[in-house]
Structures are given as structure tokens and as C-alpha cells.
């Protein structure tokens, strides 16, 4: 019997150590074994604005007025095909959807650019060279549907414009 009791005690101690129990009285976890309260954070309520893809291109900016002009006093940009990204292939001219902002960025004032005489002409045109950055390009839109409207983000550089009337 003397040998059986130490063997039983050894078996109990080994079992307690293997199960992680610190008390030989019960197998219930203690407060020390219970993790702290888990706090689940609230979902972020801030709206995430998707990154807008922009394109930097070089070409000609132009604006027209006159009797035969379809988009009277609308500012356009003709993209230099040799320097255009491949996604812009097939698009010659784009119109700025933010006309007022675009004219301000180009420092163009229609009242100073075109006189009443100019508007009576068949076509009066200002044009110059520039490098610009724009966004909101709709790839795959056939140019024959209408011109592709883009948002002018900034004018990187521009040359002086010239004015011709016919």
C-alpha cells in the first residue's frame, strides 16, 4: 500500500500539470486563466474615396467661336498621339467637363478672347501647346458618339496661344 499511494499522487500531479490545472480540487479555470474582455472595434464609418487614375499628356489646347462652330466657346485638348499612353489611342480631342475651372487654369477669359466681330466670323479659334494632367477618361467610348469629356486636374506647362479667324 505504501507504494500505491505515492504512485497515485504522482499520477494525479502529472495529470494536473498536463491539463494545466493549478488546483487539485477541481478542473475549473481560474480568473488568471480567463482572458480579458475582447472588444470588437466598430466598423470605420469614414468613406473611402477611390483613387482616381490621372493621365499626363502633351498636345494642343483650343477654343472656338463663330457661326459654324458646334461647341461654341468650349475648351478642348488635342492629344499628341506620339506621346499619349496606349489607353488613349484613337482619341484625338477631349473636352473638359469642368469648363470654368479649365479656363481659369489656362488663364483664358472668353470676354477678352473673343469680340462680337469674332463671333460673327465663320470660325475664330485660339490655340496653344500645353502639358496637362486629367482624369475621368472613359476608355472604350467611341469618339464618333461624341467627344470624350475629361476633368482637367492641372496645367503643368503651357505656351502662349495664337488667334486665327476666317
N, C-alpha and C positions, 0 to 999 in steps of 0.2 A: 504494500500500500504506500510505503514511503516513496517508492519510485514512481508510482502512478500520479500522485498529486503534483510533484514538480513537472512532470510531463504534460499534464493537463494545463497547468499555469503557463508553461512555455507555449503550448498550442494557443491558448487564449491571447497571450501577449503578441504572438506572431500574427494572428488573425486580426487583432486590433490595429497593429501597425500597417498591415497590408490594406485594410479598408479605410484607413485614415481616421479612425475613431479615436478620440482623445480620452474618452471616458469608458470605463469598462461596464458602467451601469446600463447604458442604452446606446443605440446606434443613431440617435437623432443628431443632426448638425447643430453646432452651437452658433451664437451670434458672430463669433470670429470667423466661422466658415461661410456665412451668408454674405454675398457681395453687396455693395452699396446699391441704393436705388438707381435703376437705369433710367436716364432722362432721354427721351427721344426728341430731337430738335424739331421745331416747326418747319414746314417747307418754306423755302425762300420765296417771299412774296414779291420781290423786285422783278420787274420784267427784264428779260434779256433781249437786247437788240441784236439781231443777226448782223454779222459783219457784211458790209456792202462791198461788192467787188468793184474796183475802180480800174480805169484804163487811162494810160498816158499816151497821147498821140500828138503828132505834128501835122500841120496842114494849113488850110486857108479858112479864115472866118469871113463871112459875108452877110450882108443885109441888103434888101432891095425894096424899092417902092416904084410906083408908076401904074399906068393904065393897064398894062398887060401882065402884071405880077400877081401870081396866085396867092402866095403867103406874104401879103404886104407888111413890110417892116418887121419881119420875123428874122431873128438871128440864126444863122446856120453855120455848120462847120463841115468843110470838105476834107476828109482824111487822106493823108499821103499814103497811098497803098503800099509803097516800098517800106514804110516804117510802121505799118499797122500790125497789131497782133493778129494771129491767124483767125481768131473768133470774129474779127471784123471784116474778114474777106467778103467781098461782094457788096459792101456798103460804101457808097461814095459820100453821101451827105447825111448829116444828122441835124436835127433841130433841137434846140434846148427847150426843155419843158418848163424851166424856170427863167423865162424870158427877161423879166425885170432884173433879177439878180445877175443873170448872164451879161446883160448890157452894162450893168454897174461894174462888174468885174473887168469887162473890156474897156470901161470908161467911154461908153458910147451914149450920146444923148440924141434921140431922134429929132427933137426940135432944132438942135444945132446942125444935125447932119443933112436933113432934107428940107428944102424950101417948098413953097407952093408950086414954083416953076418945076422943080424936080418931080413932084407928084403928077404933074401934067404930062411929063415925058412918057414914052412907051416903057422905058426901064431906066432906072437910075440905081446904081449899085456902088456900095463901098466894100472894099476887101483888103485884107492884110494877112500876114502869116503869124502863126502862133503855135505854142505847145501848151496843151491843156490836159486837165485830168477830169474825167467824167464818170458817172455811174448810171445805173438803171438801163443798161443796154439789153434789149430783147433779142437774144441770139435766135436765129431761125426765122425771124419775121421777114417775109419777102418785101424788098424795098418797093416793089410795084404796088403793094397795098397802100402805102402812104410812107411818108418819111419816118424814120425811126427817131422817136423822141428820147433824149437822154438828159440827165441832170448834170449841168456844169458844176463841178466841185471847186475848181480853181483854175486860174490862168497862170501858168508857170512863167511863160515869156510871150511877148507879142511885139510885132513890128508895127510901124505906122501904117495906116490904111490909105488907100487911094480911092478916088471917087470918079466914076465914069457914068455919063448919061447919054442915052440915044434917043 
